[in-house]
Amino acid sequence: MPEKFLVFDVWGDYAHFKKYYTTSSPLTFSVPPRTAVIGLISAIIGKDKKEYLALMTKDKAEIAIQVINPIKKIRITHNLINTKGGFWRPTKRSNHAPRTQICFEYLKNPKFRIYFRHFDSTIYNMLKQHLEKHLSVYTPCLGLSELIADFNFVAEYPVSKILTDENFSEIQTVLPLSQVIELDLLQSGKKYLKERIPVEMLPDRIVTEYSEVLYEIEGKTIHAKVKKLQQLSNGDIITPL
């Protein structure tokens, strides 16, 4: 695997990364799951949805996510076709309303920084070229097809050192709790939240691994002692999901 990361920002007006346990009133994760970032990267380089999950497994690709804009959520009600009783005749029954109102939760003005590297130099270089030229094969989106995303190439940074659990570090990215040895919760002005997000998924959309992650809702660093960290040449300290 190349000892360097591609770094790029992605943002949009809204985002929705549906939580797996919500149905009638969809809620969203506060940060994009690793599986959603894989889809975004694959859209940029043009990998088919039937193959990209197998190409981006944890043993082949490393992905870290940083919160840039503060996490803000809003709820918007949508009028959807009422398919109860059969979508092919939604208005035939006298007591059957043609529409139903569903409240969706969205992230408002989300922006994230993505750190990415891949063992396959072909995929790595393809993404680098597309980011530098601001080109994408398919339309990138933030969870739903109508939530179109924009992106911007930041830089390519080599890994300067691997940090162990000796000292506390200021970590820029979303932190898997499985890697935490000790967490400093006494720093003022920081608000930490945790979520359980999917990180690995089969091509038939069956999730095989979830991870509990920690993040600071305004994008501030996380002060923690962690089993293994990677420090980039620009000083960023990251933890791949």
Stockholm file with secondary structure:
# STOCKHOLM 1.0

chainA/1-241         MPEKFLVFDVWGDYAHFKKYYTTSSPLTFSVPPRTAVIGLISAIIGKDKKEYLALMTKDKAEIAIQVINPIKKIRITHNLINTKGGFWRPTKRSNHAPRTQICFEYLKNPKFRIYFRHFDSTIYNMLKQHLEKHLSVYTPCLGLSELIADFNFVAEYPVSKILTDENFSEIQTVLPLSQVIELDLLQSGKKYLKERIPVEMLPDRIVTEYSEVLYEIEGKTIHAKVKKLQQLSNGDIITPL
#=GR chainA/1-241 SS CCSEEEEEEEECSEECCBCTTCCSSCCBCSSCCHHHHHHHHHHHHTCCTTTHHHHTCTTTEEEEEEECSCCCEEEEEEEEECCTTCTTSTTCSTTCCSEEEEEEEEEESCEEEEEEEESCHHHHHHHHHHHHHTCCSSCCBSSSTTSBCEEEEEEEEEEEEEECTTSCEEECSCEEGGGEEEECCCCTTCCEEEEEEEEEECTTSCEEEEEEEEEETTSCCEEEEESCEEEETTSCEECCC
#=GC SS_cons         CCSEEEEEEEECSEECCBCTTCCSSCCBCSSCCHHHHHHHHHHHHTCCTTTHHHHTCTTTEEEEEEECSCCCEEEEEEEEECCTTCTTSTTCSTTCCSEEEEEEEEEESCEEEEEEEESCHHHHHHHHHHHHHTCCSSCCBSSSTTSBCEEEEEEEEEEEEEECTTSCEEECSCEEGGGEEEECCCCTTCCEEEEEEEEEECTTSCEEEEEEEEEETTSCCEEEEESCEEEETTSCEECCC
//
